[in-house]
Amino acid sequence: MSACLGINHEKYDNNLKIVSNDSSTTNCLGPLGKDIHDDFGMMEGLMATVYAITATQKITDGSSGKLWYYGCGAAQKTIIPASMGTAKAVGKVTPELNWKLTGMASQIPNPSSNESRI
């Protein structure tokens, strides 16, 4: 089960062997997307998140071995595009939003804060 407080937490069952609490971004945008959809209906939406730098980012330019953009730009001086699986995760916890959301993310030279919006 993929759980998100405020959306589907009541489906929790003690017999479940594995429960995922999803990411912080999903826990932020999931309830917001559900509220917007419940109150106004949502045909489609764009999610944007700005993340702080992480340990996976290089401090100097170089190859990353993963995605090309993980190796470009010094993490502490550059805004770097990032991947996010939040649109898919929100669709799992709120099935009526499945395939209705698109997401984009950036990592910025900030050590400790994130910002998300729909």
PAVO-587428 format. One record per residue (C-alpha): x, y, z; chain; residue in three letters. Coordinates in Angstrom, 3 decimals. Layout:
// PAVO-587428
NODE       xx       yy       zz chain resn
NODE        X        Y        Z     A  ALA
...
This chain:
// PAVO-587428
NODE       xx       yy       zz chain resn
NODE    0.000    0.000    0.000     A  MET
NODE    1.143    3.516   -0.757     A  SER
NODE   -0.282    5.735    2.002     A  ALA
NODE   -0.723    9.491    2.100     A  CYS
NODE   -2.201   11.087    5.227     A  LEU
NODE   -5.386   12.963    4.391     A  GLY
NODE   -6.034   11.009    1.196     A  ILE
NODE   -6.104    7.251    1.685     A  ASN
NODE   -4.724    6.586    5.181     A  HIS
NODE   -8.066    5.075    6.257     A  GLU
NODE   -7.386    2.147    3.886     A  LYS
NODE   -4.513    1.046    6.141     A  TYR
NODE   -4.893   -2.547    7.286     A  ASP
NODE   -2.881   -4.215   10.088     A  ASN
NODE   -2.488   -7.283    7.880     A  ASN
NODE   -0.419   -5.397    5.305     A  LEU
NODE    3.210   -6.508    5.275     A  LYS
NODE    4.616   -3.422    3.514     A  ILE
NODE    3.330    0.152    3.702     A  VAL
NODE    4.982    3.087    1.954     A  SER
NODE    4.454    6.631    3.195     A  ASN
NODE    5.486    8.130   -0.165     A  ASP
NODE    7.846   11.048   -0.591     A  SER
NODE    7.670   14.413    1.121     A  SER
NODE    6.644   15.966   -2.208     A  THR
NODE    3.772   13.492   -2.642     A  THR
NODE    2.657   14.134    0.951     A  ASN
NODE    2.674   17.870    0.171     A  CYS
NODE    1.056   17.880   -3.281     A  LEU
NODE   -1.238   14.848   -2.911     A  GLY
NODE   -3.714   16.392   -0.444     A  PRO
NODE   -3.564   19.723   -2.287     A  LEU
NODE   -4.354   18.069   -5.630     A  GLY
NODE   -7.179   16.034   -4.079     A  LYS
NODE   -8.735   19.144   -2.493     A  ASP
NODE   -8.558   21.093   -5.764     A  ILE
NODE  -10.071   18.153   -7.652     A  HIS
NODE  -12.836   17.570   -5.074     A  ASP
NODE  -13.807   21.267   -4.905     A  ASP
NODE  -13.408   22.362   -8.535     A  PHE
NODE  -12.646   19.317  -10.676     A  GLY
NODE   -9.268   19.000  -12.353     A  MET
NODE   -8.880   18.222  -16.034     A  MET
NODE   -5.094   18.527  -15.916     A  GLU
NODE   -2.462   20.179  -13.760     A  GLY
NODE    1.199   21.133  -13.596     A  LEU
NODE    3.198   20.536  -10.438     A  MET
NODE    6.436   22.398   -9.831     A  ALA
NODE    8.888   21.681   -7.045     A  THR
NODE   12.131   23.373   -6.080     A  VAL
NODE   14.443   21.132   -4.050     A  TYR
NODE   17.523   21.952   -2.018     A  ALA
NODE   20.827   20.471   -3.168     A  ILE
NODE   21.415   16.830   -2.244     A  THR
NODE   24.336   14.505   -1.696     A  ALA
NODE   23.854   12.990   -5.181     A  THR
NODE   24.752   16.250   -6.906     A  GLN
NODE   28.294   16.967   -7.991     A  LYS
NODE   30.083   20.003   -6.644     A  ILE
NODE   31.947   20.325   -9.934     A  THR
NODE   31.045   19.446  -13.519     A  ASP
NODE   31.563   15.803  -14.412     A  GLY
NODE   29.867   12.626  -15.526     A  SER
NODE   27.335   11.173  -13.143     A  SER
NODE   26.719    7.664  -14.436     A  GLY
NODE   22.964    8.225  -14.005     A  LYS
NODE   21.113   10.984  -15.787     A  LEU
NODE   23.061   13.536  -17.812     A  TRP
NODE   21.828   16.511  -15.815     A  TYR
NODE   23.116   15.117  -12.502     A  TYR
NODE   26.638   15.769  -13.739     A  GLY
NODE   26.157   19.251  -15.145     A  CYS
NODE   26.777   22.346  -13.125     A  GLY
NODE   28.337   22.828   -9.760     A  ALA
NODE   25.574   22.100   -7.242     A  ALA
NODE   26.316   25.098   -5.078     A  GLN
NODE   26.199   27.616   -7.932     A  LYS
NODE   23.645   26.329  -10.447     A  THR
NODE   19.922   25.644  -10.821     A  ILE
NODE   19.757   22.061  -12.091     A  ILE
NODE   16.715   20.336  -13.639     A  PRO
NODE   15.692   17.273  -11.652     A  ALA
NODE   13.427   14.294  -12.141     A  SER
NODE   10.366   13.722  -10.019     A  MET
NODE    8.005   10.780   -9.766     A  GLY
NODE    5.374   12.717   -7.862     A  THR
NODE    2.799   12.822  -10.679     A  ALA
NODE    2.794    9.028  -10.806     A  LYS
NODE    2.732    8.716   -6.990     A  ALA
NODE   -0.182   11.176   -6.606     A  VAL
NODE   -2.091    9.124   -9.197     A  GLY
NODE   -1.553    6.004   -7.091     A  LYS
NODE   -2.915    7.515   -3.875     A  VAL
NODE   -5.655    9.526   -5.654     A  THR
NODE   -6.751    7.393   -8.634     A  PRO
NODE   -9.043   10.125  -10.029     A  GLU
NODE   -5.895   12.248  -10.647     A  LEU
NODE   -4.017    9.458  -12.443     A  ASN
NODE   -2.579   10.763  -15.767     A  TRP
NODE   -3.917   14.282  -15.086     A  LYS
NODE   -0.766   15.779  -13.564     A  LEU
NODE    2.597   16.645  -15.060     A  THR
NODE    5.559   17.552  -12.917     A  GLY
NODE    8.790   19.482  -13.179     A  MET
NODE   11.508   20.029  -10.619     A  ALA
NODE   14.731   21.933  -10.071     A  SER
NODE   17.470   21.660   -7.497     A  GLN
NODE   18.857   24.966   -6.300     A  ILE
NODE   21.914   26.042   -4.318     A  PRO
NODE   20.120   26.078   -0.980     A  ASN
NODE   21.008   23.594    1.761     A  PRO
NODE   17.698   22.971    3.492     A  SER
NODE   14.353   24.023    2.009     A  SER
NODE   11.848   22.850   -0.606     A  ASN
NODE    8.861   24.503   -2.271     A  GLU
NODE    6.029   22.825   -4.189     A  SER
NODE    2.910   24.069   -5.989     A  ARG
NODE    0.163   22.972   -8.369     A  ILE
